[in-house]
Amino acid sequence: FFAGKYDRESPPPGTEPNPNIVRCFGSDENHARLNAVKKLAAEKGCTPNQLALAWLTNQDFPVFPIAGPNSVAQVRDSCTAGDIALTPDECRSLFEAGMQRA
């Protein structure tokens, strides 16, 4: 989702989104989350995928993200997510993003 394949506005060329994933996860709330992640990622100079992984690892409880890369570039992208620092306010704003409609 955060790699861009399911982006409503600009999906990557040559990709065909899985209709079951779109049906289950393509809600307005999830796209609001995606837009918030894309905005903060641009401000921090990282990819949405890196920011999503960084958010997961910044939780107060144990989280063990499972990445599903399809290329070496995606593996490299995911591996550097641990270098991204998020403030408590940034974590909170990302959590709250999906609670409001896009």
C-alpha distances in whole Angstrom, upper triangle without the diagonal:
4,6,6,6,6,8,11,13,13,11,12,15,16,12,13,10,11,13,13,9,9,13,12,8,9,12,13,13,9,9,12,10,8,11,13,11,11,15,16,14,17,20,19,19,16,12,9,8,12,12,10,12,15,15,15,18,19,20,23,23,22,19,18,14,13,11,11,12,13,15,18,16,13,15,17,15,14,17,18,16,19,21,19,21,20,23,24,23,20,19,20,19,15,16,18,16,14,18,19,18,16
4,5,8,8,8,12,13,13,11,12,16,17,14,15,13,14,16,17,13,13,16,15,12,12,14,15,14,10,10,12,10,7,10,11,8,8,12,13,11,13,16,16,15,12,9,6,5,9,9,7,10,12,12,13,16,17,18,22,22,21,18,17,13,13,11,11,11,13,15,17,15,11,14,15,12,11,15,15,13,16,18,16,18,17,20,21,21,17,16,18,17,13,15,17,14,14,18,18,18,16
4,6,8,9,12,13,12,10,9,13,14,12,13,12,14,17,17,14,14,18,17,14,14,17,17,17,14,13,15,13,10,12,14,11,10,14,15,12,14,17,16,15,12,8,7,6,9,11,10,11,14,15,15,18,20,21,25,25,24,20,19,15,14,11,10,9,10,12,14,11,9,12,13,10,10,14,15,13,17,18,17,20,19,23,24,24,20,19,22,20,17,19,21,18,18,21,22,21,19
4,5,5,9,10,8,6,7,11,12,10,12,10,13,15,16,13,12,16,16,13,12,15,15,16,13,11,14,13,9,11,13,11,10,13,15,13,14,17,18,16,14,10,8,9,12,13,12,14,17,17,18,21,22,23,27,27,26,23,22,18,17,14,13,13,13,14,17,14,12,15,16,13,14,18,18,17,20,21,19,22,21,24,25,25,21,21,23,21,17,19,21,18,17,21,21,20,17
4,6,9,10,9,5,6,9,10,7,8,6,9,12,13,11,10,14,15,12,11,15,16,17,14,12,16,15,12,14,16,15,13,17,19,17,18,21,21,20,17,13,12,11,15,16,15,17,20,20,20,23,25,26,29,29,28,24,23,19,18,15,13,12,12,14,17,15,13,16,18,15,16,20,20,19,23,24,23,25,25,28,28,28,24,24,25,23,20,22,23,20,19,22,22,21,18
4,6,9,9,6,9,11,12,9,9,6,9,10,12,9,7,11,12,9,8,11,12,14,11,9,13,13,10,12,15,14,13,16,18,17,18,21,22,21,19,15,13,13,16,17,15,17,20,20,20,23,25,25,29,28,28,24,23,20,19,16,15,15,15,17,20,19,16,19,21,18,18,22,22,21,24,26,24,26,25,27,28,27,23,23,24,22,19,20,21,18,16,20,19,18,15
4,6,6,5,8,11,13,11,11,9,12,13,15,12,10,13,14,11,9,11,12,13,11,8,11,12,8,9,13,12,11,14,16,15,16,19,20,19,17,14,11,13,16,16,15,18,20,20,21,24,25,25,29,29,29,25,25,21,21,18,17,17,17,19,22,19,17,20,21,18,19,23,23,21,24,25,23,25,24,26,27,25,22,22,23,20,17,19,20,16,15,19,18,16,13
4,6,6,10,13,14,12,12,10,13,13,15,13,10,13,15,12,9,11,10,13,11,8,11,13,10,10,14,14,13,15,18,18,18,21,23,22,20,17,15,16,20,19,18,21,23,22,23,27,27,28,31,32,32,28,28,25,24,22,21,21,21,22,25,23,21,24,25,22,23,26,26,24,28,29,26,28,26,28,29,27,24,24,25,22,19,21,21,17,16,19,18,15,12
4,7,10,12,15,13,14,13,16,16,19,17,14,17,18,16,12,14,13,15,14,10,12,14,11,10,14,15,12,14,18,17,16,20,22,21,20,17,15,17,20,20,19,22,24,23,25,28,29,29,33,34,34,30,30,26,26,24,23,22,22,23,26,23,21,25,25,22,23,27,26,25,28,29,26,28,26,28,29,27,24,25,25,22,20,22,22,18,18,21,19,16,13
4,6,9,12,11,12,12,16,17,19,17,15,18,20,17,14,16,16,18,16,12,15,16,12,12,16,15,12,15,18,17,16,19,21,19,18,15,14,16,19,19,19,22,24,23,25,28,29,30,33,34,34,30,30,26,25,22,21,20,19,20,23,20,19,22,23,20,21,25,25,23,27,27,25,27,26,29,30,28,25,25,27,24,21,24,24,20,20,23,22,20,16
4,6,9,7,9,9,12,14,16,14,13,16,18,15,13,16,16,18,15,13,16,16,13,13,17,16,14,17,19,17,17,21,22,20,18,15,14,15,18,19,18,21,23,23,24,27,28,29,33,33,32,29,28,24,23,20,18,17,16,17,20,18,16,20,21,19,20,23,23,22,26,27,25,28,27,30,31,29,26,26,27,25,22,24,25,21,20,24,23,21,18
4,6,6,9,10,14,16,18,16,15,19,20,18,16,19,20,21,18,16,19,19,15,16,19,17,15,18,20,18,18,21,22,20,18,14,14,15,18,19,19,21,23,24,25,27,29,30,34,34,33,29,28,24,22,19,17,15,14,15,17,15,14,18,19,17,18,22,22,22,25,26,25,28,27,30,32,31,27,27,29,27,24,26,27,24,23,27,26,24,21
4,6,9,11,15,17,20,18,17,21,22,21,19,22,22,24,22,19,22,22,19,19,23,21,18,21,24,21,21,25,25,23,21,18,18,18,21,23,22,24,27,28,28,31,32,34,38,37,36,33,31,27,25,22,20,18,16,16,19,17,17,20,21,20,21,25,25,25,29,29,28,31,31,34,36,35,31,31,33,30,27,30,31,27,27,30,29,27,24
4,7,10,13,15,18,17,17,20,22,21,19,23,24,26,23,21,24,24,21,22,25,23,21,24,27,24,24,28,28,26,23,20,20,20,23,25,24,25,28,29,29,32,34,35,39,38,37,33,31,27,25,22,19,17,14,15,19,17,17,20,22,21,22,25,26,26,30,31,30,33,33,36,38,37,33,33,35,33,29,31,32,29,28,32,31,29,26
4,6,9,12,15,14,13,17,18,17,16,19,21,23,20,18,22,21,18,20,23,21,19,23,25,22,23,27,27,25,22,19,18,17,21,22,21,23,26,26,26,29,31,32,36,35,33,30,28,24,22,19,16,15,13,14,18,17,16,19,21,19,20,24,25,24,28,29,28,31,31,34,35,34,31,30,32,30,27,28,30,26,25,29,28,26,24
4,6,9,12,11,11,14,16,15,14,18,20,22,19,18,21,21,19,20,24,22,21,24,26,24,25,29,29,27,25,21,20,19,23,24,22,24,27,27,27,30,32,32,36,35,34,30,28,25,22,20,17,16,14,17,20,20,18,21,23,22,22,26,27,26,30,31,30,33,32,35,36,35,32,31,32,31,27,28,29,26,25,28,28,25,23
4,6,9,8,7,10,12,11,10,14,16,18,15,15,18,18,16,18,21,20,19,22,24,23,24,27,27,26,24,20,18,17,21,22,20,21,25,25,24,27,29,29,33,32,31,27,26,22,20,18,15,16,14,17,21,20,18,21,23,21,21,25,26,25,28,30,28,31,30,33,33,33,29,28,29,28,24,25,26,23,21,24,25,22,21
4,6,5,6,9,10,11,11,14,17,19,16,16,20,19,17,20,23,22,21,25,26,25,26,30,30,29,26,22,20,19,22,23,21,22,26,25,24,27,29,29,33,31,30,26,25,22,19,18,15,16,15,18,22,22,19,21,24,23,22,25,27,26,29,31,30,32,31,34,34,34,30,29,30,29,25,25,27,24,22,25,25,23,22
4,5,5,6,9,10,9,13,16,18,15,16,19,20,18,21,23,23,23,26,28,27,28,31,32,31,28,24,22,21,25,25,23,24,28,27,26,29,31,31,34,32,32,28,27,24,22,21,18,20,19,22,26,25,23,25,28,26,25,29,30,28,31,34,32,34,33,35,35,34,31,30,30,29,26,26,26,24,21,24,24,22,21
4,5,5,6,8,9,12,16,17,15,16,19,19,18,21,24,23,23,26,28,27,29,32,32,32,28,25,22,21,24,25,22,23,27,26,24,27,29,29,31,30,29,26,25,22,20,19,17,19,19,23,26,26,23,25,28,26,25,28,30,28,30,33,32,33,32,34,34,33,31,29,29,28,25,24,25,23,20,23,24,22,21
4,5,5,6,7,10,14,14,12,13,16,16,15,18,20,19,20,23,24,23,25,28,28,28,25,21,18,17,21,21,18,20,23,22,21,24,26,25,28,27,26,23,22,19,17,16,15,17,17,20,23,23,20,22,25,23,21,25,26,24,27,29,28,30,28,31,30,30,27,25,26,25,21,21,22,20,17,20,21,19,19
4,6,5,5,8,11,13,10,11,14,15,14,16,19,18,19,22,23,23,24,27,28,28,25,21,18,18,22,21,19,21,24,23,22,26,27,27,30,29,28,25,24,21,20,19,17,19,19,22,25,24,21,24,26,24,23,26,28,25,28,30,29,30,29,31,30,30,27,25,26,24,21,21,22,19,16,19,19,17,16
4,6,6,8,11,13,12,13,16,16,16,18,21,21,21,24,26,26,27,30,31,31,28,25,21,21,24,24,21,23,26,25,24,27,29,28,30,29,29,26,26,23,22,21,20,22,22,25,28,28,25,27,29,27,26,29,31,28,31,33,31,33,31,33,32,31,28,27,27,25,22,22,22,20,17,19,19,17,17
4,6,8,11,12,10,12,15,15,15,18,20,19,21,24,25,24,27,29,29,30,27,23,20,19,23,22,19,21,24,22,21,24,26,24,27,26,26,23,22,20,19,19,18,20,21,25,28,27,24,25,28,26,24,27,29,26,28,31,29,30,28,30,29,29,26,24,24,23,20,19,20,18,15,17,18,17,17
4,6,9,9,7,9,12,11,11,14,16,16,17,20,21,21,23,25,26,26,23,20,16,16,19,19,15,18,20,19,18,21,23,22,25,24,24,21,21,18,17,17,16,19,20,23,26,24,21,23,25,23,21,25,26,23,25,28,26,27,25,27,26,25,23,21,21,20,17,16,17,15,12,14,16,14,14
4,7,8,6,7,10,11,10,13,15,15,16,18,20,20,22,24,25,25,23,20,16,17,20,19,17,19,22,20,20,24,25,24,27,27,27,24,24,21,20,19,18,20,21,24,26,25,22,24,26,23,22,26,27,24,27,29,26,28,26,28,27,26,23,22,22,20,17,17,17,15,12,15,15,13,12
4,5,5,6,9,10,11,12,14,15,16,18,20,21,23,25,26,26,24,21,18,18,22,20,17,20,23,20,20,24,25,24,26,26,27,24,25,22,22,21,21,23,24,27,29,28,25,27,29,26,24,28,28,25,28,30,27,28,26,27,26,24,22,21,20,19,16,16,15,13,10,12,12,9,10
4,6,5,6,9,10,10,12,14,15,16,18,20,21,23,24,25,24,21,17,19,22,20,18,21,23,20,21,25,25,24,27,27,28,25,26,24,24,23,23,25,26,28,31,29,26,28,30,26,25,29,29,26,28,30,27,27,25,26,25,23,21,20,19,17,15,15,14,11,8,10,9,6,6
4,5,5,6,9,10,11,12,14,15,17,18,20,22,23,24,22,20,16,18,20,18,15,19,20,17,18,22,21,20,23,23,25,22,23,21,22,22,22,24,26,28,30,28,25,27,29,25,24,27,27,24,26,28,24,25,22,23,21,20,18,17,16,14,12,11,10,8,5,7,7,6,7
4,5,5,6,9,10,10,12,14,15,16,18,20,21,22,20,17,13,14,17,15,13,16,18,15,16,19,20,19,22,22,23,20,21,18,19,18,19,20,22,24,27,25,21,24,25,22,20,24,24,21,23,25,22,23,20,22,21,20,17,16,16,14,11,11,11,9,6,9,10,9,9
4,5,5,6,9,10,10,12,14,15,16,18,20,20,19,16,12,14,17,15,13,17,19,17,18,21,21,21,24,25,26,23,23,20,21,20,20,21,22,24,26,24,21,24,25,21,21,24,24,21,24,25,22,23,21,22,22,20,18,17,17,15,12,13,13,9,8,11,10,9,7
4,5,5,6,9,10,11,12,14,16,17,18,20,19,17,13,15,17,15,14,17,18,16,17,21,20,20,23,24,25,23,24,21,22,21,22,23,25,27,28,26,23,26,26,23,22,25,24,21,24,25,22,22,19,20,20,17,15,15,14,12,10,11,10,6,5,8,7,6,5
4,5,5,6,9,10,11,12,14,16,16,18,16,14,11,12,14,12,10,14,15,12,14,17,17,16,20,21,22,19,20,18,19,18,19,21,23,24,26,24,21,23,23,20,19,22,21,18,20,21,18,19,16,17,17,15,13,12,12,10,7,8,8,5,5,9,9,9,8
4,5,5,6,9,10,10,12,14,15,16,14,11,8,10,12,11,9,13,14,13,14,17,18,18,22,22,23,20,20,17,18,17,18,18,20,21,23,21,18,20,21,17,17,20,20,17,19,21,18,19,17,18,19,17,14,14,15,12,9,11,12,9,9,12,12,12,10
4,5,5,6,9,10,11,13,14,15,14,12,9,12,14,12,12,16,16,15,17,20,19,20,24,25,26,23,24,21,22,20,21,21,23,24,25,22,20,23,23,19,19,22,21,18,21,22,18,19,17,19,19,17,14,15,15,12,10,12,12,9,10,13,12,11,8
4,5,5,6,8,10,11,12,14,13,12,9,12,13,10,10,14,14,12,15,18,17,18,21,22,23,21,22,20,21,20,22,22,24,25,26,23,21,23,23,19,19,22,20,17,19,20,16,16,14,15,15,13,10,11,11,8,6,10,10,6,9,12,11,12,10
4,5,5,6,8,10,10,12,10,9,6,9,10,7,7,11,11,10,12,15,14,16,19,21,21,19,19,17,18,17,18,19,21,22,23,20,17,19,19,15,15,18,16,13,16,16,13,14,12,14,15,14,10,10,12,10,7,10,11,9,10,14,14,15,13
4,6,5,6,9,10,10,9,8,5,9,10,9,10,13,13,13,15,18,18,19,23,24,25,22,22,19,20,18,19,19,20,21,22,19,17,19,19,15,15,18,17,14,18,17,14,16,14,17,18,16,13,14,15,13,10,14,15,12,13,17,16,16,13
4,5,5,6,9,10,10,10,9,12,13,10,12,15,15,14,17,19,18,20,23,25,26,24,24,22,23,21,23,22,24,24,25,22,20,22,21,18,18,21,19,16,19,18,15,16,14,15,17,15,11,13,15,11,10,14,14,11,14,17,16,16,13
4,5,5,6,9,9,9,8,11,11,8,10,13,12,11,15,16,15,17,20,23,23,21,22,20,22,20,22,22,24,24,24,21,19,21,20,16,17,19,16,14,16,15,12,12,10,12,14,12,8,10,12,10,9,13,13,11,14,17,17,18,16
4,5,5,6,5,6,5,9,8,6,9,11,11,11,14,16,15,18,21,23,23,21,21,18,20,18,20,19,21,21,21,17,16,18,16,13,14,16,13,11,14,13,10,11,11,13,16,15,11,12,15,13,11,15,16,14,16,19,19,20,18
4,5,5,6,7,8,12,11,10,13,15,14,15,18,19,19,21,25,27,27,24,25,22,23,21,22,21,23,22,22,19,18,20,18,15,16,18,16,14,17,16,13,14,14,16,18,17,13,15,18,15,14,18,19,16,18,21,21,21,18
4,6,8,10,11,14,13,11,14,16,14,15,18,19,18,21,24,26,27,25,25,23,25,23,25,24,26,25,25,21,20,22,20,17,18,20,17,15,17,15,12,12,12,13,16,14,11,14,16,14,14,17,18,16,19,22,21,22,19
4,6,9,10,12,10,9,12,14,12,13,16,16,16,19,22,24,24,22,23,21,23,21,23,22,24,23,23,19,18,20,17,14,15,16,13,12,13,11,8,9,9,12,15,14,11,13,16,14,14,17,19,17,20,23,23,24,22
4,7,10,12,10,10,13,14,13,15,18,18,18,21,24,26,26,24,24,21,23,20,22,20,22,21,20,17,16,18,15,12,14,15,12,12,14,12,10,12,13,15,18,18,14,16,19,18,16,20,22,20,22,25,25,26,23
4,7,8,6,7,10,11,10,13,15,16,16,19,22,24,23,21,20,18,19,16,18,17,19,18,17,14,13,14,12,9,11,12,9,8,11,10,8,11,12,15,18,18,14,15,19,17,15,18,20,19,20,24,24,25,22
4,5,5,6,9,10,11,12,14,16,17,19,23,24,23,20,19,16,17,14,15,14,16,15,15,12,10,13,11,8,9,12,10,9,13,12,10,13,14,17,19,19,15,16,19,17,15,18,20,18,19,22,23,23,20
4,5,5,6,9,10,10,12,14,15,17,21,22,21,18,18,15,15,13,14,14,16,16,17,14,12,14,14,10,10,13,12,10,13,14,11,14,13,16,18,18,14,14,16,15,12,14,17,14,15,19,19,19,17
4,5,5,6,9,10,11,13,14,16,20,20,19,16,15,11,12,9,11,10,13,14,14,12,9,11,11,8,7,10,10,8,12,13,11,14,14,17,19,19,16,15,18,17,13,15,18,16,17,20,21,21,20
4,6,5,6,9,10,11,12,15,19,19,18,15,14,11,13,10,13,12,15,15,15,12,10,11,10,6,6,8,7,5,8,9,8,11,11,15,17,18,14,14,17,16,14,16,19,17,18,22,23,24,22
4,5,5,6,9,10,10,13,17,18,17,15,15,12,14,13,15,15,18,18,18,16,13,14,14,10,9,11,10,7,9,10,7,9,9,12,14,14,11,10,13,13,10,12,15,14,15,19,20,21,19
4,5,5,6,9,10,11,15,16,15,12,13,10,12,11,13,14,17,18,19,17,13,14,15,11,10,12,12,8,11,12,10,12,11,14,14,15,12,10,13,13,9,11,14,13,13,17,18,19,18
4,5,5,6,9,11,14,14,13,10,10,7,9,8,12,13,16,17,17,15,12,12,13,10,7,9,9,6,8,10,9,11,11,14,15,17,14,12,15,15,12,13,17,16,17,20,22,23,22
4,5,5,6,9,13,14,13,11,11,10,12,12,15,16,19,20,19,17,15,14,14,11,9,10,9,5,6,8,6,7,7,11,12,14,11,9,13,14,11,13,16,16,17,20,22,24,23
4,5,5,7,11,12,12,10,12,10,13,14,17,18,21,22,22,20,17,17,17,15,12,14,13,9,10,11,9,9,7,10,10,11,9,6,10,11,8,9,13,13,14,16,19,21,20
4,5,6,9,10,9,6,8,7,10,11,15,17,20,22,22,20,17,17,17,15,12,13,14,10,10,13,11,12,10,13,12,14,12,9,12,13,11,10,14,15,15,17,20,22,22
4,6,9,9,8,6,8,8,11,13,16,18,21,22,22,21,18,17,17,15,12,12,12,9,8,11,10,10,10,12,12,15,13,10,13,15,13,13,17,18,19,21,23,25,25
4,7,9,9,9,11,11,15,16,20,21,25,25,25,23,21,20,20,17,15,15,14,11,9,11,10,8,7,9,9,12,10,8,11,13,12,12,15,16,18,19,22,24,24
4,5,7,7,10,11,15,17,20,22,26,27,27,26,23,22,22,20,17,18,17,14,13,15,13,12,10,11,10,12,12,8,10,13,12,10,14,16,17,18,21,23,24
4,7,9,12,14,18,20,24,26,29,30,30,29,26,25,25,24,21,21,20,17,15,18,16,14,13,13,10,14,14,11,12,15,15,13,16,18,19,20,23,26,27
4,6,10,12,16,19,22,24,28,30,29,29,26,24,25,24,20,20,21,18,16,19,18,17,16,16,14,17,17,13,14,18,16,14,18,20,20,21,24,27,28
4,7,10,13,16,20,22,26,27,27,27,24,22,23,22,18,18,19,16,15,18,18,17,16,18,16,19,19,15,17,20,18,16,20,22,22,23,26,29,29
4,6,10,12,16,18,22,24,24,23,20,19,20,19,15,15,17,14,13,16,16,16,16,17,16,19,18,14,16,19,16,15,19,20,20,21,25,27,27
4,6,10,13,16,19,21,21,21,18,16,17,17,13,13,15,13,12,16,16,17,17,20,19,22,20,17,19,21,18,18,21,22,21,24,27,28,28
4,6,10,12,16,18,18,18,14,13,15,14,10,11,13,11,11,15,15,16,16,19,19,21,19,16,19,20,17,16,20,20,19,22,25,26,26
4,7,10,13,15,16,16,13,11,14,13,10,11,14,13,13,17,17,19,20,23,23,25,22,19,22,23,19,19,23,22,21,24,27,27,27
4,6,10,11,12,13,9,8,11,10,7,9,12,11,13,16,16,19,19,23,23,25,22,20,22,23,19,20,23,22,21,24,27,27,26
4,7,9,11,12,9,8,12,11,9,12,15,14,16,19,19,22,23,26,27,28,25,23,25,25,22,22,25,24,23,26,28,28,26
4,6,8,8,5,6,9,9,8,11,13,13,16,18,19,22,23,27,28,29,25,24,27,26,23,24,27,25,24,28,29,29,27
4,7,8,7,8,11,11,11,14,16,17,19,21,22,25,26,30,31,32,28,27,30,29,25,27,29,27,27,30,31,31,29
4,5,5,7,9,10,11,13,15,16,19,20,21,25,26,30,32,32,29,28,31,30,27,28,31,29,29,32,33,33,31
4,5,5,6,9,10,11,13,15,17,18,20,24,25,29,31,32,29,28,31,31,27,29,32,30,30,34,35,35,33
4,5,5,6,9,10,11,13,16,17,18,21,23,27,29,30,26,26,29,28,25,27,30,28,28,32,33,32,30
4,5,5,6,9,10,11,14,16,16,20,21,25,27,27,24,23,26,25,22,24,27,25,25,29,30,29,27
4,5,5,6,9,10,13,14,16,19,21,25,27,28,24,23,27,27,23,25,28,27,27,30,32,32,30
4,5,5,7,9,11,12,14,18,20,24,26,27,24,23,27,26,23,25,28,27,28,31,32,33,31
4,6,6,7,10,11,12,15,17,21,23,24,20,20,23,23,20,22,25,23,24,28,29,29,27
4,6,5,8,10,11,14,16,20,21,23,19,18,22,22,19,20,23,22,23,26,27,28,26
4,6,7,9,11,14,16,20,22,24,21,20,23,24,21,22,26,25,26,29,30,31,30
4,5,6,8,11,14,18,20,22,18,18,22,22,19,22,25,24,25,28,30,31,29
4,5,6,9,11,15,17,18,15,14,18,18,16,18,21,20,21,24,26,27,26
4,6,8,10,14,16,18,16,14,18,19,17,19,22,22,23,26,28,29,28
4,6,10,13,16,18,15,15,19,20,18,20,23,23,25,27,29,30,29
4,7,10,13,14,12,12,16,16,15,17,20,19,21,24,25,27,26
4,7,10,12,10,10,14,14,14,16,18,19,21,23,25,27,26
4,7,8,6,6,10,11,10,12,15,15,18,20,21,24,23
4,5,5,6,9,10,11,12,14,15,18,20,21,24,23
4,5,5,6,9,10,11,12,14,17,18,19,22,23
4,5,5,6,9,10,10,12,15,16,17,20,20
4,5,5,6,9,10,11,14,15,16,19,18
4,6,5,6,9,10,12,14,16,18,18
4,5,5,6,9,11,11,13,16,17
4,5,5,6,9,10,11,14,14
4,5,5,8,10,11,13,13
4,6,7,8,10,13,14
4,6,5,7,11,12
4,5,6,8,9
4,5,7,8
4,7,9
4,7
4
